[in-house]
Amino acid sequence: MSDHESERRPNLDAAEDVIERLEWADGYQEETPHKRWRDMSRRTALTGGAAGLATLILQACGGGKKSSSTGTTAAKAQTGGTPAAGIFGSQPKLRFTLVNHVTTNPFFVPTKYGAEDACKLLGCSYQWTGSESANVREMVNAMNSAITAGSSGIGVCLVDLKAFNTPTDQALSKNIPVVGYNADAAGNKRLAYIGQDLFVSGQEMGKRIVELVPSGDVALFIATPGALNIQPRIDGAIDSIKKSGKPIKSHTIATGAAVPKELTTINGYWQGHPNTKGMFAVDAGSTQGVAQTIQRNQLRDKGVKGGGYDLLPTIQKLLAAGQIDFTIDQQPYLQGFLPILQLYMYKASSSLTGVADVNTGLKFLDKETIVPYNDTKSRYEGNATAAGVTKG
């Protein structure tokens, strides 16, 4: 086969495939002289012009080679340059901002992947900013900078009851939509909240604690007391413990925003309180520290119970090994994907639609139900960079 024929063969194959599909669809039609002439003409035209036809098909499906003059596919050129333009119409280059309270915390790895994936899908971009140490002033400064820079929309973790009210009002007055994610603040005029119902999740955790530890001392660890992304959880847990009427005494311990310090604090607490019957946490870093402390000190042999929140790799591994009793999934990927999607739709629709409160869930996982999380890798859980879900 010549080089020219080799290049032409894939195009012919594409044309033949189209012909087969069309003739299959025509198979139920009555055989007439007109139909036979049409079929012959179609086959001749399609195979004779296979290269052009194949290009047309690929463009219609969003594929094809890049144009040498523009560097973009013809399909994108026809839809305004973004994958979403065919649905939402052509949009200016939108750039959103996500303001976070612990920007380097591993919990938010899948959140950032979710935001990235939404941007790829919609043809926009985003900035990840805020504070590394839950410093509210740094977060407010980051939000004000986004407003000054003319951000297309802002998602913010509303970890303080009042600090974000003024910048939220300023953003909305400039037609910059604001949504809360991961943490919410009553009275803030954000357009929507995307995240877990935090107090209710804490109540459910408290009920689980009562089942596991019917009496005795229980330690409740929290990274940053007062922060609205986790304080409602510990409040809910204490509420359920008190309502149970069981002889359980809960102790609240602050661990700090940095994961290494959380482990040190939790392990130190156990050394000083060896009669503790259960250790539970309301944030990812503290939950990991609880699991590691229980493993390090062989506390399962002493009947100590444990549990908490989120799906860091170490938490998943130690839960599967039976070192803690449960963890709670709140779908951090969606807490990045949905704010970008909502902000984009709000802008694309000229504020007619897009924003809506979304509860990202309360899913208890135990030694058995954690297995699929450990057997796969994906951006959804933050343990892979490639698209899709892979085994291993």
CORBELRA-V889660 format. One line per field, one symbol per residue. psi: psi as a letter, one per 40 degrees, with the letter a starting at -180 (. if undefined). A space follows every 10 residues. Layout:
psi = ???
//
This chain:
psi = hidddddddd dddddddddd dddddedeih hidddddddd ddddddddfd dddddddddd eeaiiihddd eiiddddeee eidededeih iihhhihhhi dgdehddedd dddddddddd defaiihhib ieffhddddd ddddddddef idihhhhgei dddedddddd dddefhihii idiihheifi dihhaigddd dddddddddd ddgeiahhhh hhdghdheed dddddddddd ddddeighhi hhhheiehdd dddddddddd degeehdihi ieiddddddd ddddddefed deehiiiaii fidddddddd eedidiihhe gdddeddddd ddddddddef edidiihhhe ighhhaddee ddddeihidd eeeidiiahi i.
//
